[in-house]
Each structure stands twice: as structure tokens, then as C-alpha cells.
């Protein structure tokens, strides 16, 4: 079980402030597998947010829940610049 620190409303507020910004993401896929992405937060909904990731293969869309950020499975960091 993951340790929850904080409030889901605060996470939603932080993600909403990053909408349209370029971010680095680190996603825990389980069994010691981590994936890293750089992309733009496109949309923010009540339960999820979507990210547009530019891959060498083309553009990909990913969606993540706010609770994944709250629990630490997804880490989002704004890229300065």
C-alpha cells in the first residue's frame, strides 16, 4: 500500500496550473520498472489529466489519474525554459 501525503484537491490544483506547460514525468510501472517522459499537459479533468508526449515514433497521448500523483506512482516536474 502506498503512503498518501497531501490532499487530492491540492494535486488537482497543481496539475491545473501546469496545463499547457512542458513537464518531465517519471512513472512507476511496477516491478522496479520506471518510465520517463517529457511532454505537455493538454487537458485536466476531474479525475484524470492527459499528456502529449513527443516520441521519435511520433506523438503519443497518455492519461494519468490525480490519485497516481498523490500516491507517488507518477511524479510531475515543470521544465524551466
N, C-alpha and C positions, 0 to 999 in steps of 0.2 A: 504494500500500500504506500502511496506517495504522501509526503507531508505537504499539506496545503498551508501556504503562508500568504495572508492578504485577503483581499475581497474581490469577488468576481466583477463587481461594478467598477472597481479601480482598474482592473485589467482591460475591460471594455473601453474605458475612458482613454487609457494609454494607447491602445491599438487604434482607436478612432483618431487620436492626434497624429498618428503615423500614417494615416491614409494618404496615398499619393507619394509617399517618401520611399527612397531606396533603402532597403534593410538587409542585414545579414541574418540568416536563420540557422539554428542548429536544432535538428530534430532527432529525438531518441526513438529509434525504430525497434528497440528491444533486443535482447541477447547481445549486448555490447555493440550494436550497430548504430552508428551515428551518421546522419546525412547533413550536409551543409549546402545552403542555397543563398544566392543573392537575387533579390527581386524587388518588385514594387507592390505594396499593399494596394489592391484595387478597390475592394468593397468590404464594408463592415456591416454585418447583420447581427441580430440579437444573440444568436448562438454561435456563429462562425464568422471567419473572415477569409478572404481569398487573396492569394498572392500570385502575381505573374512573374515567372522565372524565365530568364533568358538562358537557354542551353545551347551548346554547339549544334544540337539537332534541331533547334527551333524553340519557339515559345511554348511553355507549359503552364497550366493553371493548377494550383494546389489550394486546398481548403483545409483550415485548421479550426478547432474549437477554442473558445476562450478558456475553457477549463484545462486544456492541454498546456496553455501558457501558465495558468495558475498553479498547476501541479509540477511544472518544471520539465515536462516532456518536450516542450517547444520553447526555445529561447529566441527572442527577437531583439536586435540591436540596430539602431539607426546608423547609417553610414554617413559620416560627415563629409561634406563636399559639394 
